[in-house]
Amino acid sequence: SKATVSVLNCEVAKAAMITAAIAAFSAAATADVVDRSSMTGKYMMGYQGWFSTPCDGFGRGWSHWSCGKDAVPGPDPQDNGTLCFENWPDMSEYDADELCPTNLVYADGSNAGLYSAAHPKTVRRHIQWLKDAGVDGVWKQRFIATVTGNSSFNDRVAGNVEAACEATGRVWATMYDVSGQHGDVVLGALEEDWPKLEASVPAPPGASCGCRVGDGLPVCKPEYQHLPSARSAGLL
């Protein structure tokens, strides 16, 4: 009947649209270098980069792996466990030099080591996975609560992200996380951190900066209009 034909034609049209969308996404996934002239239409993912281990030399212990940074991930005497993440990551593609031993073992008896985002090879691996999945780039989170004082770990991870994005043709930018921070604290921290970040994570000419294209900076200044003291602080 005509009604049946119309429905079939509609379903065929839908299928064609879906196929075209998949093809377009696949094309993006195989792009060697992402266009960095604009953020419009970019498929970006957040990258926290906050996992650390005692093996990375930054003195942060097992931050974000263990519920106490000095507690080695493993079963404790009360069997409450010390892990503070929900799912064990697939570590099968990591090299031995990326992993820090824990007090846990796999079924075959081998140690269940974990990684640190301070390792350039590890971050490069993560960004390559994103490229393979068709992701254009990452927003590297920079936590206001941890940038004042010694921010060497955060700076290292930002440098790793920059290098990995350059190597894989991805774009990236900094996203400041201001969770739980008062406005005046945020402004003071940003004033202190921005010049330090520019100096500690230099970008070569043509670096894959998703914002402020052309000035060689791999980071993006946030918008402050919603903070009442922004203008008086000279940040607008």
C-alpha positions in Angstrom: 0.0 0.0 0.0 1.0 3.7 -0.3 1.1 3.9 3.5 3.5 1.0 3.7 5.7 2.4 0.9 5.8 5.8 2.7 6.9 4.2 5.9 9.6 2.1 4.1 10.9 5.2 2.3 11.0 7.0 5.6 13.0 4.2 7.2 15.4 4.0 4.2 15.9 7.8 4.5 16.7 7.4 8.2 19.1 4.6 7.5 20.8 6.7 4.9 21.2 9.6 7.3 22.6 7.4 10.0 25.0 5.8 7.5 26.2 9.3 6.3 26.7 10.3 9.9 28.8 7.2 10.7 30.8 7.9 7.6 31.5 11.5 8.6 32.5 10.4 12.1 34.8 7.7 10.6 36.4 10.3 8.4 37.0 12.5 11.4 38.5 9.5 13.3 41.1 9.0 10.5 42.1 12.7 10.2 45.8 12.9 10.9 45.7 16.5 12.0 42.7 18.3 13.4 42.0 21.8 12.1 42.8 24.2 15.0 41.5 27.4 13.4 38.3 27.2 15.3 36.7 25.3 18.2 33.4 25.1 16.3 32.3 21.6 15.7 35.1 20.0 17.7 34.5 16.8 19.5 36.4 17.3 22.8 36.8 15.2 26.0 37.8 16.2 29.5 41.2 14.9 30.7 41.8 15.2 34.4 45.2 13.6 34.5 45.2 13.4 38.3 46.3 9.8 39.0 49.8 9.6 40.5 52.0 6.9 42.1 55.0 6.9 44.4 57.1 5.8 41.4 56.7 9.2 39.5 58.8 11.1 42.0 56.4 14.0 42.7 55.6 13.0 46.3 51.9 12.7 45.8 51.8 9.0 46.7 48.8 7.1 45.3 46.6 10.2 44.8 43.2 9.3 43.4 44.1 5.6 43.3 44.1 5.0 47.0 41.8 6.5 49.7 44.9 7.6 51.5 47.7 8.8 49.3 50.3 6.9 51.3 48.2 3.7 51.4 49.3 1.2 48.8 46.3 -0.1 46.8 45.4 -3.5 48.2 43.3 -5.3 50.7 43.5 -4.0 54.3 43.1 -6.0 57.5 39.5 -5.1 57.8 38.9 -6.1 54.1 37.5 -2.7 53.5 39.9 -2.1 50.7 41.9 1.0 50.0 40.9 1.6 46.4 38.9 4.8 45.8 38.0 4.2 42.2 35.1 2.1 40.9 36.5 0.0 38.1 39.9 -1.5 37.5 41.4 -0.2 34.3 42.5 -2.5 31.5 46.3 -2.3 31.8 47.1 -4.9 29.1 48.5 -2.3 26.7 50.8 -0.5 29.2 54.5 -1.2 29.2 56.2 -2.4 32.4 58.1 1.0 32.8 54.7 2.8 33.1 53.4 0.7 36.0 54.0 1.1 39.8 53.6 -2.1 41.8 50.6 -2.4 44.2 49.7 -4.9 46.9 47.3 -6.6 44.5 47.9 -9.4 42.0 46.1 -10.8 39.0 44.9 -14.4 38.8 48.2 -15.4 37.1 50.1 -14.1 40.1 51.6 -11.1 38.3 51.5 -7.7 40.1 48.6 -5.4 39.3 50.5 -2.2 38.8 48.9 1.2 38.1 50.0 4.3 36.1 50.8 7.9 36.7 49.8 10.7 34.4 53.3 12.2 35.0 54.6 9.6 32.6 54.8 11.0 29.0 54.3 7.6 27.4 51.1 7.0 29.4 49.5 10.3 28.4 50.6 9.8 24.8 48.9 6.4 24.9 45.6 8.0 26.2 45.6 10.7 23.6 46.2 8.1 20.8 43.2 6.1 22.1 41.1 9.3 21.8 42.4 9.9 18.3 41.5 6.3 17.3 38.0 6.8 18.7 37.5 10.0 16.6 38.0 12.5 19.3 39.4 15.9 18.1 41.1 16.9 21.4 41.0 17.3 25.1 40.2 19.9 27.8 43.0 19.4 30.3 41.5 20.1 33.7 43.6 22.3 35.9 42.3 22.4 39.5 42.4 25.7 41.2 42.7 24.0 44.6 46.1 22.5 43.5 47.7 25.1 41.3 48.8 27.5 44.1 52.2 26.6 45.7 53.8 23.6 44.2 52.1 22.8 40.9 54.9 20.8 39.4 52.8 17.6 38.9 50.0 19.6 37.2 52.6 21.3 35.1 54.2 18.0 34.1 50.8 16.5 33.1 49.9 19.7 31.0 53.3 19.3 29.2 52.6 15.7 28.6 49.2 16.5 27.1 50.6 19.2 24.9 53.3 16.9 23.6 50.9 14.0 23.0 48.4 16.3 21.1 51.2 17.6 19.0 52.4 14.1 18.2 48.9 12.8 17.3 47.5 15.9 15.6 44.9 16.6 18.3 44.0 20.0 19.8 43.9 20.8 23.5 43.2 23.6 25.9 43.2 24.2 29.6 39.9 24.1 31.5 40.1 25.5 35.0 38.1 23.6 37.6 37.0 26.0 40.3 34.9 23.5 42.3 34.3 24.6 45.9 36.4 27.7 45.6 35.3 31.2 46.6 35.4 33.8 43.8 38.1 35.9 45.3 40.3 32.8 45.8 39.7 31.8 42.2 40.8 35.2 40.9 43.9 35.3 43.0 44.9 31.8 42.0 44.3 32.5 38.3 46.4 35.7 38.5 49.2 33.7 40.0 48.9 30.6 37.9 48.4 32.0 34.4 51.9 33.5 33.9 53.4 30.4 35.6 51.6 28.1 33.2 52.7 30.2 30.2 56.3 29.8 31.3 56.2 26.2 32.3 54.3 24.8 29.3 55.7 26.7 26.4 54.2 25.9 23.0 56.2 25.8 19.8 55.0 27.9 16.8 51.9 26.4 15.4 51.1 24.4 18.5 47.7 22.7 18.6 45.9 25.3 20.8 42.2 25.1 20.5 41.7 28.7 21.5 43.5 32.0 20.9 44.9 30.5 17.8 48.0 32.1 16.5 49.6 33.4 19.7 51.4 30.2 20.4 49.7 29.6 23.8 48.5 26.0 24.5 45.9 27.2 27.0 42.7 29.3 27.1 41.9 32.1 29.5 38.5 31.5 31.0 35.6 33.9 31.0 35.2 35.8 34.3 32.2 37.9 33.7 30.1 36.0 36.3 32.6 36.9 39.1 31.8 40.4 40.5 35.3 41.3 41.4 36.8 40.3 38.0 37.0 43.7 36.5 38.5 45.3 39.6 41.1 42.5 39.6 42.1 43.5 36.1 41.2 40.2 34.5 38.5 41.5 32.1 
